[in-house]
Amino acid sequence: AIPLKLLCKFSLSAFQQRYAPVVPFDFQEEQDYTATDEIVEAMHLTEGEKDTLNCYLGGMTYCETARFLSVNFTTVWRRRQSIQRKYLALSR
């Protein structure tokens, strides 16, 4: 297994070049995110948690999110855990 620290050292640009889509995707459909916005609002997320959630929803990995937000990998992990706890608390 590759140590986690080594995985985080790969450059984002190399990852994007390797996994970039071959055909550009220009089609965008209008979607209603009202219900989703209400759920996120009810969770009372901190700014850091909101930033982390936006990165997650954008498809970024833990390592990519940590680099993008200039925080430690474990900070991203803790924020994701906190977001999950808050989400699950809403459904109870």
N, C-alpha and C positions, 0 to 999 in steps of 0.2 A: 504494500500500500504506500502511496505517496503521502509524505507528511503534509498536514494542512497548511503549514507556513509556506511550503514550496508551491502549493496550489495557488495561494494568494499572490505570489510574486509574478505569475505570468502576466504579460501586458494585455491590457484590454484591447488595444488595437490589433494585436496578433489574433486574439480570440474572434474579434469582429471580422477580420479579413478571412479567417478560416471558415466561419459559419455564416457569412453574409449570404442573403438569398440570391439565387442566380437570376431570378426574374423579379423586377420591381413590382411591388404590390401597391397599385394606385387607387384601388377601390376602397372607399370609406363609407360605411353606412351610418346614418344618424341613429343614435341610441339614446334612450331615456334612462338616465342614471339617478333619477330622483330618489328611488327607494334606497339605492346604495349610499347616496349622500346622507340620507336620514340616519342610516345605520352608523356610518362613520361619525356623524355629529353626536349621536347618542353615546358613543364610546368614550367621549371626552379624552381624546388622544393628546399627548404633548406634541410640541413642534417636531422633536426628534423622531417620535413614533410616526407622525404624519409623513415626514421625509422618508423614513424607512419603508412605510407602507407604499408610498408612491413608487419607490425603486422596485419593490417586490412586484407590484402590479405592472410595472414596466418590463418585467422579465429579467431583472438583474439578479445575479447570485449573491450570496453573502459576501464573498470577496469583492465583487464589483461594487456592491453597495458601500462596503467599508471604505474603499478607495474613493468613490464618488463623494461621500459625505465627510471624508477625512476623519474617520473614527476607527477604533479598534474593531476587529472581527467579533470579539465577544460582546461589544456594545450592540452591534447589529443583532446578534443572537438574542441578547437580553430584551431588546426592543421588540423583536418578533414574538418572543414568549409573552411579553406583556400585552401585545396586541391580541394574541390568541386568547389569553385569559379574559381580557375585557370583552371580546366578542362572545365567548362562551357564557359570560355572566349575563349578557343581554338575553340569551335564549332560555334562561331559567325562570 
